[in-house]
Amino acid sequence: MNDTIFGKIIRREIPATIVYEDEHVLAFKDIAPQAPVHVLFIPKQVHIPTLDDLKPDQAELVGRLVLAAAEYARKEGLAEDGYRVVMNCRDHAGQTVYHIHLHLLAGAPLGRFGTAH
């Protein structure tokens, strides 16, 4: 059973501002946005804690997340100016919820990426 906050959102046990959903993917606004548009895309049917836990036969899942994010960006008019997609893996990368997910960030110039603090 997936008892992460994302699992609870999938089961509609806690509220979220859902902006995209299909058979495989659920997307909702991040509660602590790092950009004017910050949406999280998660798989619905399978709980995979980190990118490192992804198995070769689950590769299609990551493709579905990326394609859903791109579709959302186009539909919301974000694609022309640009957007960023990010997947964090474990603590040092900033992963706080251990359910594989993709961040879509957009809505303003995002600046350089990858600078360590």
Residue, then its C-alpha position, 0 to 999 in steps of 0.5 A: m500500500n502506498d501511504t505517501i501523501f501522493g498515494k493519499i492524493i491518488r485515493r482522494e483522501i486528501p485534497a489537491t488542485i488536480v490539473y491533469e488526469d488520464e488512465h496512468v497519470l495524475a497531476f496537481k499543483d505543488i503546495a510550495p511552488q518554486a515557480p509561478v507554475h509548479v505542477l507535479f506529475i505522478p503515476k497512479q497505478v504503481h508506487i515506485p519510491t525513487l528513480d533508482d527503484l525503476k525497473p527496465d519494464q517500467a520505462e514506459l511509465v517515465g515516458r507517460l509522465v513526460l508526455a503528460a507534462a508536455e501535453y499540459a504545457r502546450k494546453e496551458g500555453l507554456a510551451e512557446d516560452g518554455y518550461r522545465v521538467v525535473m525528477n529528483c532522486r533521494d535527499h541530496a537532490g531534494q526528493t521529499v516524497y518517496h513516490i516517483h514524480l516529475h516537476l513541471l516549472a514554468g511561467a517566468p524565466l527560471g535562470r540557471f539550473g544545477t548550482a549547488h549551495 
